[in-house]
Amino acid sequence: MNNAKMWLVVKPSVGVPLLLAGVAVGSLLVHVGVVLHSSWYSDFVNGRDLGSSAATAQAPFDTGPTVASLLAK
């Protein structure tokens, strides 16, 4: 094991649960982020075609400035 001396400082009965809790919290945060910040998730859960919701259809897609508009300045 590469970091075997770590267990001389932190007892395994404390360190292993902390490590596993950290992984669980990180995973939960990633999943909450996907649910809250994606427009396709509700369509996926409800069995509709992805991108078919009214919010996606009404939202304009802004691609930012084009090369022609930047060169015209």
C-alpha positions as CSV (number, residue, x, y, z in Angstrom):
1,M,0.0,0.0,0.0
2,N,1.4,3.4,-1.0
3,N,0.1,5.4,2.0
4,A,0.4,2.7,4.7
5,K,1.9,5.2,7.3
6,M,-1.2,7.3,7.2
7,W,-2.9,4.7,9.5
8,L,-0.2,5.5,12.1
9,V,-1.8,9.0,12.3
10,V,-5.5,8.3,11.6
11,K,-7.1,5.1,13.1
12,P,-8.7,3.0,10.4
13,S,-11.9,2.9,12.5
14,V,-12.1,6.7,11.9
15,G,-10.5,7.2,8.5
16,V,-12.3,4.6,6.5
17,P,-15.8,5.8,7.5
18,L,-14.7,9.4,6.8
19,L,-13.4,8.4,3.4
20,L,-16.6,6.6,2.5
21,A,-18.8,9.4,3.7
22,G,-16.8,11.9,1.6
23,V,-17.3,9.8,-1.5
24,A,-21.0,9.5,-0.7
25,V,-21.4,13.2,-0.2
26,G,-19.5,14.0,-3.4
27,S,-21.6,11.6,-5.4
28,L,-24.8,13.0,-4.0
29,L,-23.7,16.6,-4.9
30,V,-22.9,15.5,-8.5
31,H,-26.3,13.9,-8.9
32,V,-28.2,16.8,-7.4
33,G,-26.3,19.1,-9.8
34,V,-27.3,17.0,-12.8
35,V,-31.0,17.0,-11.7
36,L,-31.1,20.7,-11.0
37,H,-29.1,22.1,-13.9
38,S,-30.1,19.9,-16.9
39,S,-33.0,20.5,-19.1
40,W,-33.2,16.9,-20.4
41,Y,-33.5,15.1,-17.1
42,S,-37.3,15.6,-16.6
43,D,-37.9,14.3,-20.1
44,F,-35.8,11.3,-19.5
45,V,-37.6,10.4,-16.2
46,N,-41.0,10.9,-17.8
47,G,-40.2,8.8,-20.8
48,R,-40.5,11.6,-23.4
49,D,-38.1,12.2,-26.2
50,L,-35.1,14.2,-24.9
51,G,-35.5,17.9,-25.6
52,S,-39.2,17.8,-26.2
53,S,-40.2,19.8,-23.1
54,A,-41.8,23.2,-23.5
55,A,-38.9,24.9,-21.6
56,T,-36.4,23.5,-24.0
57,A,-38.4,24.4,-27.1
58,Q,-38.9,28.0,-25.9
59,A,-35.4,28.7,-24.7
60,P,-33.4,30.6,-27.3
61,F,-29.9,29.2,-28.0
62,D,-27.3,31.9,-27.8
63,T,-24.1,30.9,-29.6
64,G,-22.4,34.2,-28.7
65,P,-20.6,36.5,-31.1
66,T,-19.8,35.2,-34.6
67,V,-16.5,35.6,-36.3
68,A,-18.1,38.0,-38.9
69,S,-19.5,40.2,-36.1
70,L,-16.1,40.3,-34.4
71,L,-14.3,41.2,-37.6
72,A,-16.8,43.9,-38.5
73,K,-15.9,45.9,-35.4
